[in-house]
């Protein structure tokens, strides 16, 4: 497993201008989404608004966050994320939190680890993950997709794509090919986000079927290539279980951006909040703690990030 350096804020040197500002929001489950909202809200509270980015790239939980921060004020989103979440039984649309949810996530992570070990490269990994997701979708109650879409749509402040440039990542379950949705794709925002967050069963849109965009790269920061300044928020800390030579880890993405002339900052959860992610990432009862941790980091990093952003 690869990780980014232990510091919560990683810098790249100033290089030639290559474009404008890009905000990259990585995957990280339910707690990752809350942490992302917290960081953005904390930065805003401290006087730095990163929601005005010229490009926002959202992957999995980050795709939900991208749709949220372009549709509602960060302070409002933070208030909702900080609200206690009562435990309840899991339904067809997904787990609701608690020990049982953590166990299911741990099982999914272990299955993913075994598929990674069997895969020859990143493209093979995506094809294998897609095949498994297609099998699970075929064996599931057909109503799960409508319920999942409704769950995702309820999280979004607006059902319309924002006018600014937002990219939502996914992977074609049939071919393993990376997919990027935007407002020109002809796909509803809720469907794009539902596909980007489909880590278990394949999600259908028209004739296509899709799985989580994190199977391409958990942050997909390379999609910000050509932008002068890039801020990456990575709930999973830039970690990757894949072999380093595959280049899927955040460090490799940052290196690519720097080589192309971008100036990059990446923010990851600090050591005191790392337990909120990983196997605990889908425990909704941990969302308030993750949002609180993110907000604290955002407020603390605002001054350092202001020079990059402005």
N, C-alpha and C positions, 0 to 999 in steps of 0.2 A: 504494500500500500504506500502511495506517495502522498506527501503533504506539502503544503506551502510552508515557509518559515513560520516559527511560532509566534512572531509579532502579529498583532491584529491589523496593522497597517503596513503595507509593503509599497515601496516607491520604485519608480523607474526614472531614469535621467531625462532631463529636458532634451528634446530632439527637434528636428525641423517640423514646421507646421504641416499637418496632413489632412486637415478637415476641421470639423467642429466637435461638439461634446456628445459623448455617448454614455449612457447608463446601462450597465449589464446586471441583471438580476438572476442569480443562479437558482437551481433547484434545492429543495431541502425539506419537503413535506409540510405538514401543517405548522409545526413549530418554526420551520424555516421561513414560511410566509409571514408569521407574526414577527419574527426577528427582522425581516426585510422592512416591514411596515414600521417597526420601531426605529430602525436606523434612519430611514428617510424622514420620519416625523421628528426624531431627535435633531437631525441636521437642520430641518426647517425651523424648529423651535430656537435653535442657536443662530439663526439668521442666514442659513445656506439652503436655498431651494434647488434641489437636483431634479425635481420633476419637470423642469423646463428644458431638459436635454433635447438635443436635436434628433437623437435616436435612442430608443429604449428597446433592449433585447430581453425577452422574458422566456425562461425555461422552466417547465413544470410549475412548482410553487411560485417561481419567479414570474411566470406568465400571468398567474392570478394577480400577483402584486403589481405587475405592469398595468393590467386593466384597472386595478383599484386606484393606483396613485394618479392615473390620468382621468379618473372619473369622480374623485372626491378629495377634499382637503386631507393632508396627512394627519392633522390633529384629530379629525373625525374618525379616520380609520384606526388610529392608535387607541382612541377611547373604546372602540368596539373590540379591538384585539385584547385590551386589558381586562375586559369584563370576564368574570369567572364563568367557566363553561361546565354545566352540570354533566356528570357522567350518565350515559344512557346506553342501552344495548346497541350493538352495531346493526345496521340495516343493509339492504341490498346495494345501496349507493356507496357504501364504504364504511370503514370502521369509525367508531366514535370516541375511542380513547380508553385508557386503563391498561391493566396488565395483559388482558387478552389481546388487545390491539398491538401492544409491544411485542408479544410472542409471535403474532402473525407477521409483523414487519421483520422480525428477526429471521423467521422462516423464509420470507421472500428474499432477504439479503443473502441468506445461505444458498438458496437456489441460484441467485444471480452469480454468486461467487463460483459455483460449480460450472455454470455456463461459461463464465469468463475463462476458467481453467481449460475448458474443452475447445474454446474458440482459437482460430489461427491468427486472426487480426481483428481490428475494430469493425470492419465491414461484415466479417463472419459473425461477430458477436451480435451485431444489430439484426442480422438475418435470423439467428437462433432465438434471440429474444422475441422477435416478431412472430416466429412460428409457435412459440409457447403461448404468447398472448392470443393468437388466433385460436388455438386449441381451447384455451380457457373461455374465450368469448363464445365459441360454439357450444360449450358445455353449460353455459350460464343461462339463467332465465332471460328471455329476450327483453323483458321490461327493464333490465338493469341499465341499459343505455339511456333510456328516457329519464330514469331516476337520477343517473349520474349527471346528465345535462342539466336537469332542474336544480340539482345541488350546486353545480358550478355557477349557473346563471344567477342563483340567489346570492352568491358572494360578490357579484359585480355591481358596482354603483350604476353603470350604464350598460345597455346591451349593444351600443353602437361603438364601432371602432373610433378611437380618437383621431383628430385631424393630424396630429404630429405623427412621425414615423415610429411605429411600434412593430417589432418582429416577434412572432411567437413560433417557437421551434417544436418540431415533432419528428417522428421517424415513420416511414411507410412500413407497415407490418408485413406486407407481402414481399417486398423487395429488399428491405433494410436501408433504403435510400433516405438520406436526410431531407426534411421538408421544412420550409419556412412559410408561415402564413402572415399576411398583412392585409391592410384594408382593400388592396387591389385583388386579393385572391378569390373573391366571390364566396368566401366562407364566413358565416356568422362568428362574431367575436366569442360567444359562449362555446361554440363548437370547437374553435381553434384552441381555446384554453382547456376545454375538456380533453381534447386529443393530446395536448402537451403534458397533461397530468395523468395520462392513462398508463400507469406503471404496471398494472396487472393484466386486464383484458384489453384486447384491441378495440379502439373506438372508431365507429364508422361515420364517415362523412361522404354522402353521395356513394360513389362506387369505390371509394378508397377506405382503407382501414389503417389506423395509426396507433403508435405507442409513444410513450414518454420521450420528450425531446432530450432528456438527460442521457439517453442512450447514445446520442451523438457525442456530446460533451456536456458535463453537468452545468457548466456556465455558458458555453458557446460564445465566449468573449471574442473569438476570432471574427465573428460577424460584425464587429465594430471596426474592422480594418478600414483604414482611410480616414478615420476620425482623429483629430489632433489630440484630444484629451479624453481618456476613458476611465470611468470609475466602475469597478466591479465589486458587487456585494455578493459574497459566497457563503451561504449558510453552512455548507458542508466543509468549509475550511479549505477548499481547493483539493481535497483528497480524491484519489482514484484507486480502485482495486485493480485496474488494468496494468499490464506491463508498461514500464516507462517508455519503451521504444514505440509504443502506440501513440504517444503524445497527446493523450486525452486529459492529463492533469492541468490544473489552472496555471501552474508555472510555465508549462509549454505554450499555453495560449498567450500568456503575458509576454513571453519571449518573442513570439511571432509578431505581436502588436508593436513591441519596441523595435524590432528589426525593420518594420515597415514605416517607422517614424512617429508612432503614437507615444504619448506620455501617459503612463498608466498608474493608477492607485488601486489596490485591492484591499477590501476590508473583510475580515473573517471574524466569527465569534471569538471572544476572549476565553481564556482558560476556565474562568469561573462558570461559564454557561455551556461548555461543550457537552455536558451530560444531557442537555435538552434535545440533542439531535441524534443522528444515527438511528438505533433501534427505537428510540423514543420519539422520532420525528412525527409520527401520526397520532400521538396522544394529545387530544384536544385540550385536556385539562392542564397541559403545560404551556399552552399558548400565552397566557398572561405573563408568565415568567420570561418566556422568550421575547415577547414584545418589550417588556421592561428592560431586559438586558440590552436589546438592540437600541432602544431609545437612549439609554445611558451612554452607549458607545457613540451614537450619532452626535449627541451633545458634546462629548469629549473630543471627537475628531473634527468637528466643524471648522475650527480655526486652521488646522493643518490642511484640510481639503479645500478651503476657500481659494487659496492661491492657484490650485489646479483648475478649479471650476470657473473662476472669474478672470 
